[in-house]
Amino acid sequence: MRATFALRNVARTPLIRFVGKRTVPQSVDHTPRVHPASPSGILPDSFAAYRVKAQQHGPLGRASFNSTIGGHSGHSLGPVQAKAGEFFDRAELPSRFGRLPWSEAEIEAVETGGASMFA
């Protein structure tokens, strides 16, 4: 007997039981309204007007995009040098700040999920 074929023929009954009859609203008001937590309390004139003023990780308008760092290539910005006492990578730090080598006991503890520490 093929179990998958037998399971397809069985009527599926949902596990959730809803109380009462389902009612769909007759009319839904889709007119734009100001959010209750809006600082200004007014709606924008249009979506285009909103995008001109909106800021999310920088300006959204194309004219302002070309006048910022994002409008230029990284090469045109020139070389980037670390200031005195600043480092870009951990490998540039003095050896006292480097990573310590793993001991055999630590490697064994990681490979066994810590069980070797208690055995």
Disulfide bonds with the S-S distance in Angstrom:
none
